[in-house]
Amino acid sequence: MEIIFLAGFGTIAFIVVCFIFARLYVRAPKDLAFVKTGLGGQKVVQDGGALKLPVLHDITWVNLRTLRLEVNRQREAAMITFDRMRVDIGVEFYVRVKPNRESIALAAQTLGERTLEGEQLRELVEAKFVDALRGVAAQMNLNDLHEKRTDFVQKVQNAVAGDLEQNGLELESVSLTTLDQTSSEFFNPNNAFDAEGLTRLTEITQLKTKERNEIEQETRIAIEQRNLEADRRAYEINQEKDYARLDTERNVANYAAETRAQTAEKEAEAKRLEEQAAIQAKLAVERRQIESDRDVELTRQDKAITVATKSQEESLAAAEANKARATAVREEEEVKTVARVAEAERQKAVAIVAAKEDAEKNAVGITVAAEAERTAAEDEAGATLITARAEAEATKINAEADAARYKVEADGQEAINAARNVLDDRIIALELKKALIEVMPEVMAASMKAVEKIKDIRVIDFGGGMTGGGALMPGLAGAGGNGGSAAAPGGAALGGGSLPDNIVQSLLNYRMQAPMVDELLTDLGFNAKENPNNMLHRLSQGIVADEAAAKETVKPAVAKAAALAKRTAETKGSPETGTEETA
């Protein structure tokens, strides 16, 4: 029974001891360590455990994890650099307790349990970080801080490491997260550092503003210059394109003109050959006609000679008969008869010679005229060809049409010139009308110049409300109204008048010229109140009719001249007839 009691008591005691041991035994995790002080002295526990007896022992926990301590100095608290510029800086420090017994004990001694709270640790060591940052920033310019960040971080790390070791801490790394120049509004002009920095900042910003403006202007000018060069080049390219196109068109036009000229030349040559053949045929016909006329003329002359001879024989026979019947009576007359016969023979011989000469002259004249006509035809054909070639070289187009038109115009001009040689009163009147018609538009334009832009006219008498009083026509009324204005000769107001005065004066001037224009139109056979379009239409029809009448008038004169020339030519053979009759 006692054994059971002892066994039970021992078990309970063991359980109690185990429970007490479990409650009093403290383990240190991987990221934590602790320092036990009290009975038995200081003991640093890392990666293990220890018994903590109440009242006898005390434990201080130390955090072995890396802590991020952020330090920001901006605006009024910004750092001052070597060149007296303020810099907004944000730095992150990564620190931890060194994992050795001495550092853990030192951290527990100097920091206590602040290592467990990063914010508490930052508040404790922030002053050291700020001091290191200010010290390094004061040794470097703003540009150096920006361009040599690694050097800045290294210098800060070197400056802080020694101070942290005194607290059992080590600095793993430093990160410069923010670096920028402080805004100028946070510079204190009354502070020597800020005043110098503000001056430098203003100098730099203004200088950079100037440089930026110069760069922008130079860039804009360069862009404009480049655009100008591009536009100029584009214009040159377009111009070259136009030149090339014009050259091509000119070459095509020249080729087409040359082709047309060659075609016109060939057609003109064919036409010339055709006309030459026609002229040759006409010359042959005229030559045959001349030969026929000459043969007829020679036959007629031979007949005239035969008749004259027979008449002479009959006269001689009658004279012999009369002499036989009245020898005594005719003795005295015989001498006269012989004399008459001799005279008749002489006249007959002269007439025969004259007739032959006239016949030969007529034949020669006809031949010469035919040759001259043939030569003139050939010359005209050559001149037409030369004209066609010249027109083809000059205009390169419409050579054949122009040649034909010029020929028709030449024929028409020749007919007109011939008609003008026998002008009658109607043709002279027509020319006078044409001359008057040429100047009529200028006369009408001058007469309408004063009112050509007037849409409507309203004349209002303002009574005494205007300078000049109620005188609507100061040129006629002289000085009137309230002071009026002196009128110049002819009714034109001196010194300028009111608008109604000027309008009325212009209308009066127009009406003064209107009778002259109406009389001029009446002399030309027009009604001054007639529509101008109808007037011009009727005028063109009248000109055409007058030209037709002129041509009809010329025709009798030309026919009369031709008949007169024919009678003159026939008169050349009249001596033969007179001789025959006398004989």
C-alpha positions as CSV (number, residue, x, y, z in Angstrom):
1,M,0.0,0.0,0.0
2,E,2.8,2.3,0.9
3,I,4.5,1.4,-2.4
4,I,1.5,2.4,-4.4
5,F,1.3,5.6,-2.5
6,L,4.9,6.4,-3.1
7,A,4.6,5.5,-6.8
8,G,1.6,7.8,-7.1
9,F,3.3,10.6,-5.2
10,G,6.4,10.2,-7.3
11,T,4.3,10.3,-10.5
12,I,2.5,13.4,-9.4
13,A,5.8,15.0,-8.4
14,F,7.3,14.2,-11.8
15,I,4.3,15.7,-13.5
16,V,4.5,18.8,-11.4
17,V,8.2,19.1,-12.0
18,C,7.7,18.7,-15.7
19,F,5.0,21.3,-15.8
20,I,7.1,23.7,-13.8
21,F,10.1,23.1,-16.0
22,A,7.9,23.7,-19.1
23,R,6.6,26.9,-17.7
24,L,10.0,28.1,-16.6
25,Y,12.0,27.1,-19.7
26,V,12.4,29.8,-22.3
27,R,13.3,29.0,-26.0
28,A,14.9,31.5,-28.4
29,P,13.5,31.3,-32.0
30,K,15.7,31.7,-35.1
31,D,14.9,35.4,-35.5
32,L,15.2,36.3,-31.9
33,A,17.7,36.1,-29.1
34,F,17.5,37.0,-25.4
35,V,19.9,37.9,-22.6
36,K,19.2,36.4,-19.2
37,T,20.4,38.3,-16.2
38,G,20.1,37.6,-12.5
39,L,21.2,34.6,-10.6
40,G,24.2,33.1,-12.3
41,G,25.1,36.3,-14.2
42,Q,24.5,37.4,-17.8
43,K,23.8,34.7,-20.3
44,V,23.1,35.3,-24.0
45,V,20.8,32.7,-25.5
46,Q,20.7,32.3,-29.3
47,D,19.3,29.2,-31.1
48,G,18.6,27.5,-27.7
49,G,16.9,28.0,-24.4
50,A,17.3,28.6,-20.6
51,L,15.3,28.4,-17.4
52,K,13.9,31.6,-16.2
53,L,13.2,31.5,-12.5
54,P,10.9,34.1,-11.3
55,V,12.4,36.8,-9.2
56,L,15.8,35.3,-9.8
57,H,16.1,35.9,-13.5
58,D,15.3,38.7,-16.0
59,I,15.1,38.3,-19.8
60,T,15.7,41.0,-22.5
61,W,14.6,40.0,-26.0
62,V,16.7,41.1,-29.0
63,N,15.3,41.1,-32.6
64,L,17.7,39.6,-35.1
65,R,15.5,40.5,-38.2
66,T,16.5,43.2,-40.6
67,L,14.7,46.4,-40.0
68,R,13.9,49.2,-42.5
69,L,14.4,52.6,-41.1
70,E,13.2,55.4,-43.4
71,V,14.5,59.0,-43.0
72,N,13.0,61.8,-45.0
73,R,14.3,65.4,-45.0
74,Q,12.2,67.7,-47.2
75,R,11.1,71.3,-47.5
76,E,12.2,73.4,-44.5
77,A,14.2,70.4,-43.2
78,A,15.9,69.7,-46.5
79,M,19.6,69.1,-46.7
80,I,22.0,71.9,-47.7
81,T,24.6,70.9,-50.2
82,F,28.1,72.2,-50.8
83,D,26.8,74.8,-53.3
84,R,24.2,76.0,-50.8
85,M,21.3,74.4,-52.5
86,R,18.5,72.7,-50.6
87,V,17.8,69.1,-51.5
88,D,14.8,66.9,-50.6
89,I,16.3,63.5,-49.6
90,G,14.6,60.3,-48.7
91,V,16.9,57.4,-47.5
92,E,16.1,53.9,-46.3
93,F,18.5,52.3,-43.9
94,Y,18.4,48.5,-43.6
95,V,19.9,47.6,-40.1
96,R,20.0,44.5,-37.9
97,V,21.7,43.3,-34.7
98,K,24.8,41.4,-35.4
99,P,24.3,37.7,-34.8
100,N,27.0,37.3,-32.2
101,R,26.8,37.2,-28.4
102,E,28.7,40.5,-27.9
103,S,26.5,42.4,-30.3
104,I,23.3,40.8,-28.9
105,A,24.4,41.7,-25.4
106,L,25.3,45.2,-26.4
107,A,22.0,45.7,-28.2
108,A,20.1,44.4,-25.2
109,Q,22.1,46.8,-23.0
110,T,21.9,49.9,-25.2
111,L,18.6,49.5,-27.0
112,G,16.6,47.2,-24.8
113,E,13.5,45.9,-26.5
114,R,13.4,48.8,-29.0
115,T,14.8,46.3,-31.6
116,L,11.4,44.7,-31.5
117,E,9.7,47.9,-32.8
118,G,11.2,49.5,-35.9
119,E,9.6,52.9,-35.2
120,Q,11.0,53.1,-31.7
121,L,14.4,52.1,-33.0
122,R,14.2,54.7,-35.8
123,E,13.4,57.4,-33.3
124,L,16.4,56.5,-31.3
125,V,19.0,56.3,-34.1
126,E,17.4,58.8,-36.6
127,A,19.6,61.6,-35.3
128,K,22.7,59.6,-36.2
129,F,21.3,59.0,-39.7
130,V,20.4,62.7,-40.2
131,D,23.8,63.8,-39.0
132,A,25.5,61.5,-41.4
133,L,23.3,62.6,-44.3
134,R,23.9,66.3,-43.6
135,G,27.6,65.8,-43.3
136,V,27.9,63.9,-46.6
137,A,25.5,66.3,-48.4
138,A,27.5,69.3,-47.3
139,Q,30.6,67.9,-49.1
140,M,28.8,67.4,-52.4
141,N,27.2,69.6,-55.0
142,L,23.6,69.1,-56.2
143,N,24.8,67.7,-59.5
144,D,27.3,65.4,-57.7
145,L,24.5,64.0,-55.5
146,H,22.5,63.2,-58.6
147,E,25.3,61.9,-60.7
148,K,27.3,60.1,-58.0
149,R,24.6,58.5,-55.9
150,T,26.7,55.4,-55.2
151,D,29.4,57.5,-53.7
152,F,26.9,59.4,-51.6
153,V,25.4,56.2,-50.3
154,Q,28.8,54.7,-49.6
155,K,29.9,57.8,-47.7
156,V,26.7,57.8,-45.6
157,Q,27.1,54.1,-44.9
158,N,30.7,54.6,-43.8
159,A,29.7,57.5,-41.6
160,V,26.8,55.6,-39.9
161,A,28.4,52.2,-39.5
162,G,30.7,53.2,-36.6
163,D,27.9,54.7,-34.6
164,L,25.6,51.7,-35.1
165,E,28.2,49.3,-33.9
166,Q,28.2,51.0,-30.5
167,N,24.6,49.8,-30.3
168,G,25.3,46.3,-31.5
169,L,23.8,47.0,-34.9
170,E,25.2,46.6,-38.4
171,L,24.2,48.5,-41.5
172,E,23.3,46.1,-44.3
173,S,22.6,48.7,-47.0
174,V,21.5,52.3,-47.7
175,S,19.0,53.1,-50.4
176,L,18.6,56.7,-51.7
177,T,14.9,56.7,-52.7
178,T,14.3,60.4,-53.1
179,L,16.6,63.1,-54.4
180,D,15.3,66.4,-55.7
181,Q,16.0,70.1,-55.5
182,T,13.8,71.8,-52.9
183,S,11.2,74.2,-54.3
184,S,12.4,77.8,-54.2
185,E,9.4,78.8,-52.0
186,F,11.0,76.9,-49.0
187,F,14.2,79.0,-49.3
188,N,14.5,81.5,-46.5
189,P,15.9,84.8,-48.0
190,N,17.0,85.9,-44.5
191,N,19.1,82.8,-44.1
192,A,22.6,83.2,-45.4
193,F,22.7,79.6,-46.8
194,D,19.3,79.9,-48.4
195,A,20.0,83.4,-49.8
196,E,23.1,82.2,-51.5
197,G,21.4,79.0,-52.7
198,L,18.4,81.0,-53.9
199,T,20.6,83.3,-55.9
200,R,22.3,80.4,-57.5
201,L,19.0,78.7,-58.1
202,T,17.6,81.8,-59.8
203,E,20.8,82.1,-61.8
204,I,20.6,78.5,-62.9
205,T,16.9,78.5,-63.7
206,Q,17.0,81.8,-65.6
207,L,20.1,80.7,-67.5
208,K,18.5,77.4,-68.3
209,T,15.3,79.2,-69.3
210,K,17.3,81.3,-71.6
211,E,19.1,78.3,-73.0
212,R,15.9,76.5,-73.4
213,N,14.3,79.4,-75.1
214,E,17.3,79.7,-77.4
215,I,17.2,76.0,-78.1
216,E,13.4,76.2,-78.8
217,Q,13.9,79.2,-81.1
218,E,16.8,77.7,-82.9
219,T,14.9,74.4,-83.2
220,R,11.9,76.3,-84.5
221,I,14.1,78.2,-86.9
222,A,15.8,75.0,-88.0
223,I,12.4,73.4,-88.5
224,E,11.1,76.4,-90.5
225,Q,14.4,76.5,-92.5
226,R,14.1,72.7,-93.1
227,N,10.4,73.2,-94.1
228,L,11.4,76.0,-96.4
229,E,14.1,73.9,-98.0
230,A,11.7,71.0,-98.3
231,D,9.0,73.3,-99.8
232,R,11.6,74.9,-102.2
233,R,12.7,71.4,-103.2
234,A,9.1,70.3,-103.7
235,Y,8.5,73.4,-105.8
236,E,11.6,72.7,-107.8
237,I,10.5,69.1,-108.3
238,N,7.0,70.3,-109.3
239,Q,8.6,72.9,-111.6
240,E,10.8,70.2,-113.2
241,K,7.7,68.0,-113.6
242,D,5.9,70.9,-115.2
243,Y,8.9,71.6,-117.4
244,A,9.1,68.0,-118.4
245,R,5.4,67.9,-119.1
246,L,5.6,71.1,-121.1
247,D,8.6,69.8,-123.0
248,T,6.7,66.6,-123.8
249,E,3.7,68.5,-124.8
250,R,5.8,70.9,-126.9
251,N,7.6,68.0,-128.5
252,V,4.2,66.3,-129.2
253,A,2.8,69.6,-130.5
254,N,5.9,70.2,-132.7
255,Y,5.7,66.6,-134.0
256,A,2.0,67.1,-134.7
257,A,2.6,70.5,-136.3
258,E,5.4,69.0,-138.4
259,T,3.2,66.2,-139.4
260,R,0.4,68.6,-140.2
261,A,2.9,70.8,-142.0
262,Q,4.2,67.9,-144.0
263,T,0.6,66.8,-144.8
264,A,-0.3,70.4,-145.7
265,E,2.9,70.6,-147.8
266,K,2.0,67.4,-149.6
267,E,-1.6,68.5,-150.1
268,A,-0.3,72.0,-151.2
269,E,2.1,70.3,-153.6
270,A,-0.7,68.0,-154.9
271,K,-3.0,71.0,-155.2
272,R,-0.2,73.0,-156.9
273,L,0.3,70.1,-159.3
274,E,-3.4,69.9,-159.8
275,E,-3.6,73.7,-160.4
276,Q,-0.6,73.6,-162.6
277,A,-2.2,70.8,-164.6
278,A,-5.4,72.8,-164.8
279,I,-3.4,75.9,-165.8
280,Q,-1.6,73.8,-168.4
281,A,-4.9,72.5,-169.7
282,K,-6.3,76.0,-169.6
283,L,-3.3,77.3,-171.4
284,A,-3.6,74.6,-174.0
285,V,-7.3,75.4,-174.5
286,E,-6.5,79.1,-174.6
287,R,-3.6,78.5,-176.9
288,R,-5.9,76.5,-179.2
289,Q,-8.4,79.2,-178.9
290,I,-5.8,81.8,-179.7
291,E,-4.6,79.8,-182.7
292,S,-8.2,79.3,-183.8
293,D,-8.9,83.1,-183.3
294,R,-5.7,83.8,-185.3
295,D,-6.7,81.4,-188.1
296,V,-10.2,83.0,-188.1
297,E,-8.6,86.5,-188.1
298,L,-6.2,85.5,-190.9
299,T,-9.1,83.9,-192.9
300,R,-11.1,87.1,-192.4
301,Q,-8.1,89.2,-193.5
302,D,-7.6,86.9,-196.5
303,K,-11.3,87.3,-197.4
304,A,-10.9,91.0,-197.0
305,I,-7.9,91.0,-199.3
306,T,-9.8,88.8,-201.8
307,V,-12.8,91.2,-201.6
308,A,-10.5,94.1,-202.1
309,T,-8.8,92.4,-205.0
310,K,-12.2,91.5,-206.6
311,S,-13.3,95.1,-206.0
312,Q,-10.2,96.3,-207.7
313,E,-10.7,94.0,-210.7
314,E,-14.3,95.1,-211.0
315,S,-13.3,98.7,-210.8
316,L,-10.7,98.1,-213.5
317,A,-13.2,96.3,-215.7
318,A,-15.7,99.1,-215.3
319,A,-13.1,101.6,-216.0
320,E,-12.1,99.7,-219.3
321,A,-15.8,99.5,-220.3
322,N,-16.4,103.1,-219.6
323,K,-13.1,103.9,-221.4
324,A,-14.3,101.9,-224.4
325,R,-17.7,103.5,-224.4
326,A,-16.5,107.0,-223.7
327,T,-12.9,107.2,-224.6
328,A,-13.2,110.8,-225.3
329,V,-15.1,111.6,-222.3
330,R,-13.0,109.4,-220.0
331,E,-9.7,110.6,-221.4
332,E,-9.8,113.3,-218.9
333,E,-11.2,111.1,-216.1
334,E,-8.8,108.3,-216.8
335,V,-6.0,110.1,-215.1
336,K,-8.2,110.6,-212.1
337,T,-9.3,107.0,-212.2
338,V,-5.7,105.9,-212.4
339,A,-4.8,108.2,-209.6
340,R,-7.8,106.9,-207.6
341,V,-6.9,103.3,-208.4
342,A,-3.3,103.9,-207.4
343,E,-4.4,105.6,-204.2
344,A,-6.9,102.7,-203.6
345,E,-4.1,100.2,-204.2
346,R,-1.8,102.1,-201.9
347,Q,-4.5,102.3,-199.2
348,K,-5.3,98.7,-199.7
349,A,-1.7,97.7,-199.3
350,V,-1.4,99.9,-196.3
351,A,-4.6,98.4,-194.9
352,I,-3.4,94.9,-195.6
353,V,-0.1,95.7,-193.9
354,A,-1.9,97.3,-190.9
355,A,-4.3,94.4,-190.7
356,K,-1.4,92.0,-190.7
357,E,0.4,94.0,-188.0
358,D,-2.8,94.3,-185.9
359,A,-3.4,90.6,-186.3
360,E,0.2,89.8,-185.4
361,K,0.0,92.3,-182.5
362,N,-3.3,90.7,-181.3
363,A,-1.8,87.3,-181.6
364,V,1.4,88.4,-179.8
365,G,-0.7,90.2,-177.1
366,I,-2.9,87.1,-176.6
367,T,0.1,84.9,-176.4
368,V,1.9,87.3,-174.1
369,A,-1.2,87.5,-171.9
370,A,-1.5,83.8,-171.9
371,E,2.1,83.4,-170.9
372,A,1.8,86.1,-168.3
373,E,-1.4,84.5,-166.9
374,R,0.4,81.2,-166.8
375,T,3.4,82.8,-165.1
376,A,1.2,84.6,-162.7
377,A,-0.7,81.4,-162.0
378,E,2.6,79.6,-161.3
379,D,3.8,82.5,-159.2
380,E,0.5,82.5,-157.3
381,A,0.8,78.8,-156.7
382,G,4.4,79.2,-155.5
383,A,3.4,82.1,-153.3
384,T,0.5,80.0,-151.9
385,L,2.9,77.2,-151.2
386,I,5.4,79.6,-149.6
387,T,2.7,81.1,-147.5
388,A,1.4,77.7,-146.5
389,R,4.9,76.7,-145.4
390,A,5.4,80.0,-143.5
391,E,2.1,79.6,-141.8
392,A,3.0,75.9,-141.0
393,E,6.3,77.1,-139.4
394,A,4.6,79.9,-137.6
395,T,1.4,78.4,-136.3
396,K,2.0,74.7,-137.0
397,I,-1.7,74.3,-137.5
398,N,-4.4,75.0,-140.0
399,A,-2.0,75.7,-142.8
400,E,-4.4,74.6,-145.6
401,A,-7.4,76.3,-144.0
402,D,-5.4,79.6,-143.6
403,A,-4.1,79.5,-147.2
404,A,-7.7,79.0,-148.5
405,R,-9.0,81.7,-146.2
406,Y,-6.3,84.1,-147.2
407,K,-7.0,83.4,-150.9
408,V,-10.7,84.0,-150.4
409,E,-10.0,87.2,-148.4
410,A,-7.6,88.4,-151.1
411,D,-10.3,87.8,-153.8
412,G,-12.9,89.6,-151.6
413,Q,-10.5,92.5,-150.9
414,E,-9.7,92.7,-154.6
415,A,-13.5,92.9,-155.3
416,I,-13.9,95.4,-152.6
417,N,-11.0,97.5,-154.0
418,A,-12.5,97.3,-157.4
419,A,-15.9,98.3,-156.0
420,R,-14.3,101.2,-154.2
421,N,-13.0,102.6,-157.5
422,V,-16.6,103.1,-158.6
423,L,-18.0,104.1,-155.2
424,D,-21.4,105.7,-155.3
425,D,-23.1,107.8,-152.6
426,R,-24.6,104.7,-150.8
427,I,-21.2,103.1,-150.4
428,I,-19.7,106.4,-149.1
429,A,-22.6,106.6,-146.6
430,L,-22.0,103.0,-145.5
431,E,-18.3,103.8,-144.8
432,L,-19.4,106.9,-142.9
433,K,-21.8,104.8,-140.8
434,K,-19.0,102.3,-140.0
435,A,-16.7,105.0,-138.8
436,L,-19.5,106.5,-136.6
437,I,-20.3,103.1,-135.3
438,E,-16.7,102.5,-134.2
439,V,-16.8,105.6,-132.0
440,M,-20.4,105.2,-130.9
441,P,-19.6,102.9,-127.9
442,E,-17.1,105.4,-126.5
443,V,-19.6,108.2,-126.9
444,M,-22.3,106.2,-125.2
445,A,-20.0,105.1,-122.4
446,A,-18.8,108.6,-121.8
447,S,-22.4,109.8,-121.6
448,M,-23.4,107.1,-119.2
449,K,-20.3,107.3,-117.0
450,A,-22.0,109.6,-114.4
451,V,-24.9,107.3,-113.7
452,E,-23.5,103.8,-114.5
453,K,-23.4,102.7,-110.8
454,I,-26.7,104.4,-109.7
455,K,-29.3,101.7,-108.8
456,D,-32.0,104.2,-107.9
457,I,-32.3,107.9,-107.1
458,R,-34.1,109.6,-104.3
459,V,-33.9,113.3,-104.0
460,I,-35.0,114.7,-100.6
461,D,-35.2,118.4,-99.8
462,F,-34.1,118.8,-96.1
463,G,-35.1,122.5,-96.1
464,G,-32.8,124.4,-93.7
465,G,-31.3,121.2,-92.3
466,M,-28.4,121.0,-94.7
467,T,-25.7,123.4,-96.0
468,G,-27.2,125.0,-99.0
469,G,-30.7,125.3,-97.8
470,G,-33.4,123.8,-99.9
471,A,-31.6,124.4,-103.2
472,L,-31.9,121.0,-105.0
473,M,-30.0,122.4,-108.0
474,P,-27.4,124.8,-106.7
475,G,-26.0,125.2,-110.2
476,L,-29.3,126.7,-111.3
477,A,-30.4,128.5,-108.1
478,G,-27.0,130.0,-107.2
479,A,-26.7,130.6,-103.5
480,G,-29.7,129.7,-101.6
481,G,-31.0,128.4,-98.3
482,N,-28.9,128.9,-95.2
483,G,-25.8,130.4,-96.7
484,G,-25.9,128.3,-99.8
485,S,-22.8,127.7,-101.9
486,A,-21.5,129.7,-104.8
487,A,-22.1,128.1,-108.1
488,A,-19.5,127.9,-110.8
489,P,-20.3,128.6,-114.5
490,G,-22.3,125.8,-115.9
491,G,-24.1,125.1,-112.6
492,A,-21.3,123.1,-110.9
493,A,-21.2,123.9,-107.2
494,L,-17.9,125.3,-105.9
495,G,-16.4,123.9,-102.8
496,G,-18.4,120.6,-103.0
497,G,-22.1,120.2,-102.5
498,S,-24.5,117.8,-100.8
499,L,-25.2,114.4,-102.2
500,P,-28.5,115.3,-103.8
501,D,-26.9,118.4,-105.4
502,N,-24.1,116.2,-106.9
503,I,-26.6,113.6,-108.1
504,V,-28.9,116.2,-109.7
505,Q,-25.9,118.0,-111.3
506,S,-24.6,114.7,-112.8
507,L,-28.1,114.0,-114.2
508,L,-28.2,117.6,-115.7
509,N,-24.8,117.0,-117.3
510,Y,-26.0,113.7,-118.7
511,R,-29.2,115.3,-120.1
512,M,-27.0,118.1,-121.7
513,Q,-25.2,115.4,-123.6
514,A,-28.2,113.3,-124.4
515,P,-29.5,115.4,-127.4
516,M,-26.1,115.1,-129.1
517,V,-26.1,111.3,-128.6
518,D,-29.7,111.1,-129.8
519,E,-29.0,113.2,-132.9
520,L,-25.9,111.0,-133.6
521,L,-28.0,107.8,-133.4
522,T,-30.7,109.5,-135.5
523,D,-28.2,110.3,-138.2
524,L,-27.2,106.7,-138.2
525,G,-30.8,105.6,-138.7
526,F,-31.5,104.4,-135.1
527,N,-34.1,105.3,-132.5
528,A,-32.4,106.6,-129.3
529,K,-35.1,104.9,-127.2
530,E,-34.6,101.5,-128.9
531,N,-33.2,98.5,-127.0
532,P,-29.3,98.5,-127.5
533,N,-29.3,94.8,-128.3
534,N,-32.0,95.3,-131.0
535,M,-30.1,98.3,-132.3
536,L,-26.8,96.4,-132.6
537,H,-28.6,93.4,-134.3
538,R,-30.4,95.6,-136.8
539,L,-27.1,97.5,-137.3
540,S,-25.2,94.2,-138.2
541,Q,-28.0,93.2,-140.6
542,G,-27.9,96.7,-142.2
543,I,-24.1,96.4,-142.7
544,V,-24.5,93.0,-144.4
545,A,-27.3,94.4,-146.6
546,D,-25.3,97.5,-147.5
547,E,-22.3,95.4,-148.4
548,A,-24.5,93.2,-150.6
549,A,-25.9,96.3,-152.2
550,A,-22.4,97.6,-152.7
551,K,-21.4,94.4,-154.5
552,E,-24.5,94.6,-156.6
553,T,-23.7,98.2,-157.4
554,V,-20.2,97.3,-158.4
555,K,-21.3,94.5,-160.8
556,P,-22.7,96.9,-163.5
557,A,-19.6,99.1,-163.2
558,V,-17.3,96.1,-163.7
559,A,-19.5,94.8,-166.6
560,K,-19.4,98.2,-168.1
561,A,-15.6,98.4,-167.8
562,A,-15.3,95.0,-169.4
563,A,-17.5,95.9,-172.3
564,L,-15.6,99.1,-172.8
565,A,-12.3,97.2,-172.9
566,K,-13.8,94.8,-175.4
567,R,-15.0,97.6,-177.6
568,T,-11.6,99.2,-177.4
569,A,-9.9,95.9,-178.5
570,E,-12.4,95.6,-181.4
571,T,-11.8,99.1,-182.5
572,K,-8.2,98.2,-183.4
573,G,-9.5,96.4,-186.5
574,S,-11.7,99.3,-187.7
575,P,-9.2,100.7,-190.4
576,E,-9.6,97.6,-192.5
577,T,-13.4,98.1,-192.5
578,G,-12.9,101.7,-193.4
579,T,-10.5,100.8,-196.2
580,E,-12.9,98.2,-197.6
581,E,-15.8,100.7,-197.5
582,T,-13.7,103.4,-199.1
583,A,-12.5,100.9,-201.7
